[in-house]
Amino acid sequence: MAAGGPQPAQDEEGKGGLRTALAGLTTRGRSFLAAGIAAAVCAYVLGQSDLLRVGLLLAVLPLVCATVLYRTRYRVAGSRRLSPARVPASSEARVHLRMDNVSRLPTGLLMLQDRVPYVLGPRPRFVLDRVEAGGRREVSYRVRSDLRGRYPLGPLQLRLTDPFGMCELTRSFSTYDTLTVIPRVEALPPVRLTGEAKGYGDGRHRSLALAGEDDVIPRGYRHGDDLRRVHWRSTARYGELMVRREEQPQRARCTVLLDTRALAFRGAGPDSAFEWAVSGTASALVHMLERGFSVRLLTDTGNSVPGEGADGFAGASQESADAAGLMMDTLAVVDHSDGAGLSRAYDVLRGGNEGLLIAFLGDLDEEQATVAAKMRQRSGAAVAFVLDSTAWAQGPGGAPAGPREERLRMLREAGWTAVAVPPGTGLADLWRQADHLRATAGPAPTAGTTGGWA
């Protein structure tokens, strides 16, 4: 039933013979069988042959229906299509089901049922009256979840019944599909912090500098390369045609850090502080990719997405849509970590040129605030959205905890643009507030790299 093509239905119980057929008897069929047996016993005791014939008829009818239905081999194929397969939380997706009768005989009454997790809604059921030979039926239903995650759909089940309603058998398909519910993404306004706001520009570092003939780094010839770029010295050295690399601008980099420590967040559910941080991370990632940045998702555990390649960033070497999809899939299933600190993330960040750093942080004690402050050292610009889970647990209007202001001050003194996140506030407003704080405080000193706040 996956997108790859229709799948045939199979008996859910396997080869059970008569036992499987009898297990499929409906209440009506069991009643007829019991009445027939009772009538046959009474006829034998009373010596009434006519009553015996009636009893045999009542008992044999459901058995015949069960046997015929069990031996009926409908060649039915089904497929499922999700539209879309990746949907934001609180948004609806539509599931399209298609049934094809690939046999030469028409089917009887069919009940179509799809297995759906309860969080997506009630289990859908459809009744298909009669599908002619070579015919097709298409139905659809909607699913919706307020909770992000990956949810299996299937297997699809068919319930077969006889014309008298004596027996009902279930046959199922074997494949599943997966619906990915990603965090909600909020559109962010284009603002500017420090450095250039676009992904390319004269102020960007070049992947290869303009160098002399001896410093040229060649590569193998590819179909379509200009022959005027052939590097004859390297060609003679390697024994194959080599060409000079063109100077290529490197995209501005942006690292988005998500704090997932269980100690840093309280509460659960769609309106919790942690879910806001995940949604904010998704919004920042999509926004920076759309602005032309090479982006990396980093968590407090030190794990980065899309991976630990040469630089770990995505957007320059692969399509932005693919990178965004990979990071959204990761955020769809991200959960609290057991870590107590941000030291692993700091070890990753201090290893090289990280460009712009955007962090979504939970509760910080003095030690973790100090670690977070050190992350700013190698970044051209850094902005932190700090959540107070205690205030979020109290709801909108809840009084923030006193130590939070001290933590914000420590981050700002280290060069961060630190913004407190009140309960229920949209990220777009805080995005503008960060730009206002930057403009008020003036550009922070950098440590040899530039970054943009776009």
C-alpha positions in Angstrom: 0.0 0.0 0.0 3.0 2.3 -0.1 3.6 4.7 -2.9 5.6 2.1 -4.7 2.4 0.3 -5.9 -0.7 -1.7 -5.0 -0.3 -4.6 -2.6 -2.5 -7.7 -2.5 -4.6 -8.5 0.5 -3.8 -11.5 2.7 -5.7 -13.5 5.2 -5.0 -12.0 8.6 -5.2 -15.3 10.4 -3.1 -17.3 7.8 -4.1 -20.9 7.0 -6.6 -21.8 9.7 -9.0 -23.9 7.7 -12.4 -24.5 9.2 -11.4 -23.0 12.5 -10.8 -19.6 10.8 -14.1 -19.8 8.9 -16.0 -20.6 12.1 -14.3 -17.8 14.0 -15.7 -15.4 11.5 -19.3 -16.3 12.2 -21.4 -13.2 13.1 -24.0 -13.1 15.8 -26.6 -14.0 13.2 -24.6 -16.9 12.0 -24.0 -18.2 15.5 -27.7 -17.9 16.3 -28.7 -19.8 13.3 -26.1 -22.5 14.1 -27.3 -22.8 17.7 -31.0 -22.8 16.7 -30.3 -25.5 14.1 -28.5 -27.7 16.6 -31.2 -27.3 19.2 -33.9 -28.1 16.7 -32.0 -31.2 15.6 -31.7 -32.4 19.2 -35.4 -31.8 19.9 -36.3 -33.6 16.7 -34.3 -36.6 17.6 -35.8 -36.7 21.1 -39.4 -36.2 19.9 -39.0 -38.3 16.8 -40.1 -35.4 14.4 -38.4 -35.8 11.1 -39.8 -32.5 9.7 -38.3 -30.6 12.6 -35.0 -32.4 12.0 -34.9 -31.2 8.4 -35.6 -27.6 9.6 -32.8 -27.9 12.2 -30.3 -29.2 9.6 -31.2 -26.4 7.3 -30.6 -23.8 10.0 -27.3 -25.4 11.1 -25.9 -25.9 7.6 -26.7 -22.4 6.2 -24.1 -20.5 8.3 -21.5 -23.3 7.8 -22.0 -23.2 4.0 -21.7 -19.4 4.0 -18.5 -19.5 6.1 -16.9 -22.1 3.8 -17.8 -20.3 0.6 -16.6 -17.0 2.0 -13.4 -18.4 3.2 -12.6 -20.1 -0.1 -13.5 -16.9 -2.0 -10.2 -15.6 -3.2 -10.8 -12.0 -4.2 -7.8 -10.5 -5.9 -7.9 -7.1 -4.5 -5.0 -4.6 -4.5 -4.8 -1.5 -2.4 -2.6 1.6 -2.2 -2.3 4.6 0.1 -1.1 8.1 -0.7 -0.4 10.8 1.9 -1.0 14.4 1.0 1.3 15.7 2.3 3.6 13.1 4.0 5.1 15.8 6.2 2.7 18.1 7.9 3.0 20.8 10.6 1.4 20.2 14.0 -2.3 21.2 14.2 -2.6 21.0 10.4 -4.5 18.4 8.5 -3.2 15.8 6.1 -5.4 13.8 3.8 -5.0 10.1 3.3 -6.1 8.7 -0.1 -7.0 5.0 -0.4 -7.5 3.2 -3.6 -8.9 -0.3 -4.1 -8.5 -2.2 -7.4 -10.3 -5.5 -8.2 -7.8 -7.2 -10.4 -9.8 -10.5 -10.7 -12.3 -11.5 -13.3 -15.2 -11.7 -10.8 -17.0 -8.9 -9.0 -16.6 -8.6 -5.3 -19.3 -8.7 -2.7 -19.9 -6.2 0.1 -16.5 -4.9 1.4 -15.7 -3.0 4.6 -12.5 -1.0 4.3 -10.7 -0.1 7.5 -7.4 1.6 8.1 -5.5 1.4 11.4 -4.7 4.9 12.7 -3.1 5.9 16.0 -5.6 7.4 18.3 -3.8 10.7 18.5 -4.6 11.3 14.8 -8.3 10.8 15.2 -10.9 8.0 15.0 -10.3 4.9 12.9 -11.8 5.4 9.4 -14.2 2.9 8.0 -15.7 2.7 4.5 -18.3 0.4 3.0 -17.8 -0.6 -0.7 -21.0 -2.1 -2.0 -19.7 -4.0 -5.1 -16.5 -3.6 -7.2 -16.9 -4.9 -10.7 -14.1 -6.9 -12.4 -11.2 -4.6 -13.1 -13.0 -1.8 -11.2 -11.5 0.7 -8.9 -12.8 2.6 -5.8 -11.1 5.6 -4.2 -11.9 7.0 -0.8 -10.1 9.5 1.5 -10.0 10.7 5.1 -8.3 13.4 7.1 -5.9 13.1 10.0 -4.7 15.8 12.4 -2.4 15.9 15.4 -1.4 18.7 17.8 1.6 16.6 18.8 4.7 16.3 16.6 6.1 12.9 15.9 6.1 10.0 13.4 2.9 8.0 13.2 2.4 4.7 11.4 -0.7 4.3 9.2 -1.8 0.8 8.4 -2.1 -1.9 7.7 -5.3 -1.5 5.6 -7.9 -4.2 6.4 -10.8 -5.6 4.3 -13.8 -7.2 5.9 -15.7 -9.7 3.7 -19.3 -10.6 4.3 -21.7 -13.0 2.7 -25.0 -11.9 1.3 -26.9 -13.3 4.3 -24.7 -11.7 6.9 -23.8 -15.1 8.4 -20.0 -14.7 8.3 -17.4 -12.0 8.3 -13.7 -12.5 7.6 -10.9 -10.0 7.7 -8.0 -9.8 5.3 -5.2 -7.3 5.7 -2.4 -5.7 3.7 1.1 -6.0 4.9 2.6 -2.6 4.4 2.6 0.6 6.5 3.1 4.3 5.7 4.4 6.9 8.0 3.0 10.4 8.6 5.6 12.8 10.0 4.1 15.7 12.1 6.8 18.4 12.3 6.8 21.4 14.6 4.9 24.5 13.7 6.9 27.0 11.6 6.4 30.7 12.1 7.3 33.2 9.4 10.0 35.6 10.6 10.6 39.1 9.5 13.8 40.0 7.7 16.0 41.9 10.3 19.7 42.5 10.5 22.0 42.1 13.5 25.7 42.4 12.5 27.6 41.5 9.4 26.0 41.0 6.0 22.4 39.9 5.8 22.6 37.8 2.7 24.1 34.5 2.0 26.6 35.8 -0.5 28.5 39.0 -0.8 31.9 40.7 -1.1 32.4 40.3 2.7 32.2 36.5 2.6 35.2 34.3 2.9 36.1 32.5 -0.3 36.4 28.8 -0.5 39.5 29.2 -2.6 41.6 32.4 -2.8 42.9 33.9 -5.9 46.4 32.4 -6.0 49.3 32.1 -8.2 49.8 29.3 -10.7 51.6 27.1 -8.2 48.8 27.4 -5.7 46.0 26.3 -8.0 44.1 23.2 -6.6 43.0 21.2 -9.7 40.3 18.6 -10.0 39.4 15.9 -12.5 37.9 16.9 -15.8 34.1 16.7 -16.0 31.9 16.6 -19.1 31.1 20.2 -20.1 34.1 21.9 -18.5 35.7 24.6 -20.5 39.0 23.3 -22.1 40.6 26.7 -21.5 40.6 25.8 -17.8 42.8 22.7 -18.3 45.8 22.7 -16.0 48.5 21.1 -18.1 51.1 20.7 -15.3 48.7 18.7 -13.1 47.5 16.7 -16.2 51.1 15.6 -16.8 51.6 14.9 -13.2 48.5 12.7 -12.6 48.2 11.2 -16.1 44.6 12.4 -16.6 43.0 15.5 -17.7 42.8 18.1 -14.8 41.1 21.5 -14.7 41.5 24.5 -12.5 38.9 25.0 -9.8 36.8 28.1 -10.2 36.6 30.5 -7.3 33.5 29.7 -5.4 31.9 31.9 -2.7 31.1 30.2 0.5 27.7 30.7 2.1 27.4 32.4 5.4 27.1 30.0 8.2 24.5 29.7 10.9 24.3 27.3 13.8 21.0 26.8 15.6 21.4 25.4 19.1 18.5 23.6 20.8 18.6 22.9 24.5 16.9 19.6 25.1 17.9 19.0 28.7 15.1 17.5 30.8 16.4 19.6 33.8 15.9 22.8 31.8 12.2 22.4 31.0 9.1 21.7 33.0 5.7 20.7 31.8 4.5 18.9 28.7 2.0 19.3 25.9 1.7 21.5 22.9 1.8 24.7 24.9 4.8 23.8 27.0 8.1 25.7 27.0 10.0 22.8 25.4 7.5 22.6 22.5 7.9 26.4 22.0 11.7 26.0 21.8 11.4 23.2 19.3 9.0 25.2 17.2 11.2 28.3 17.4 14.2 26.2 16.3 12.3 25.0 13.3 11.3 28.5 12.4 14.8 29.8 12.7 16.2 27.0 10.6 13.7 27.4 7.7 14.2 31.2 7.8 18.0 31.1 7.6 17.9 28.5 4.8 15.6 30.7 2.8 17.9 33.6 3.3 20.8 31.7 1.8 22.7 30.5 4.8 24.5 27.2 5.3 22.7 25.9 8.4 23.4 23.3 11.1 21.1 22.1 13.8 23.0 21.4 17.1 21.6 20.0 20.4 23.1 20.1 23.9 24.2 16.5 23.4 26.7 17.6 20.7 24.8 15.9 17.9 24.4 17.9 14.8 22.1 17.6 11.8 22.5 17.0 8.9 25.7 15.3 10.0 29.4 15.4 11.0 30.9 16.0 7.6 33.8 18.2 6.8 32.0 21.2 8.3 28.6 19.7 9.3 26.7 22.4 7.6 23.9 22.0 5.0 22.7 24.3 2.2 25.9 24.8 0.2 26.6 21.2 -0.8 23.0 20.0 -1.0 19.6 21.4 -1.8 18.1 23.6 0.9 14.8 21.7 0.7 16.5 18.4 1.4 18.4 19.9 4.3 15.3 21.5 5.7 13.4 18.2 5.4 16.1 16.3 7.2 16.2 18.8 10.1 12.4 18.9 10.3 12.3 15.1 10.5 14.8 15.3 13.4 12.8 18.0 15.2 9.6 15.9 14.8 11.0 13.2 17.1 13.4 15.1 19.3 12.9 14.6 23.0 14.4 15.5 26.3 18.0 14.5 26.9 19.4 13.1 30.1 22.4 15.5 30.1 22.9 18.0 32.8 24.9 20.6 30.9 25.9 22.3 27.7 29.5 21.3 27.7 29.2 18.9 24.7 27.6 21.6 22.6 30.4 24.0 23.6 33.0 21.5 22.6 31.5 21.4 19.1 31.2 25.1 18.8 34.7 26.0 19.8 36.1 23.8 17.1 35.8 26.2 14.2 34.1 29.0 12.4 30.4 28.8 13.3 29.2 32.1 11.9 25.9 33.3 13.3 24.8 31.4 16.4 21.1 31.2 17.4 20.3 29.4 20.7 17.0 28.3 22.3 17.8 27.7 25.9 15.8 26.5 28.9 16.5 27.2 32.6 20.2 28.0 33.2 22.0 27.9 36.5 25.1 29.9 37.1 27.4 27.2 35.8 25.5 26.5 32.6 25.1 30.3 32.0 28.9 30.5 32.1 29.3 27.7 29.6 26.7 29.3 27.3 28.5 32.7 27.6 31.8 31.1 26.3 30.1 29.9 23.2 30.0 33.4 21.9 33.8 33.6 21.6 34.1 32.3 18.1 30.9 33.6 16.6 30.5 36.8 14.7 27.0 37.3 16.2 25.0 35.3 18.7 21.4 35.6 19.9 19.8 33.5 22.7 16.1 33.0 23.4 16.0 32.1 27.1 12.9 30.4 28.5 11.8 30.3 32.1 9.9 27.0 32.5 8.6 28.1 35.9 6.9 31.1 34.3 5.6 29.0 31.5 4.1 26.5 33.9 2.2 29.4 35.5 0.9 30.4 32.1 0.7 33.9 30.5 1.2 36.6 33.0 3.3 34.4 35.3 6.0 36.1 37.2 9.5 35.3 35.9 12.0 33.7 38.3 14.5 36.2 39.8 17.7 34.4 38.7 16.8 34.6 35.0 17.7 38.3 34.7 21.1 37.5 36.2 21.6 34.8 33.5 20.6 37.2 30.8 23.1 39.8 32.1 25.9 37.2 32.0 25.1 36.4 28.4 24.9 40.0 27.3 28.2 40.8 28.9 29.7 38.0 26.9 28.4 39.6 23.6 25.2 37.7 23.3 21.9 39.3 22.2 19.9 37.7 25.0 16.1 37.8 24.9 13.7 36.5 27.6 10.8 34.5 26.3 7.5 35.3 28.2 4.8 32.6 28.1 2.7 32.7 24.9 4.8 35.2 23.0 5.3 34.7 19.3 8.8 34.2 17.9 8.3 37.0 15.3 7.9 39.6 18.0 11.0 38.4 19.8 12.9 38.3 16.5 12.3 42.0 16.1 13.1 42.6 19.8 16.5 41.0 19.3 17.2 43.4 16.4 16.2 46.3 18.6 18.4 45.2 21.4 21.3 44.8 19.0 20.7 48.3 17.6 20.5 49.8 21.1 23.6 48.1 22.4 25.6 48.6 19.2 27.6 46.0 17.3 29.4 43.4 19.5 33.0 42.8 19.0 33.8 39.7 17.0 36.6 37.2 17.1 37.7 37.1 13.5 34.5 36.0 11.8 31.3 37.7 10.6 27.8 36.6 10.7 24.4 37.9 9.7 21.0 38.2 11.4 18.6 38.0 8.5 
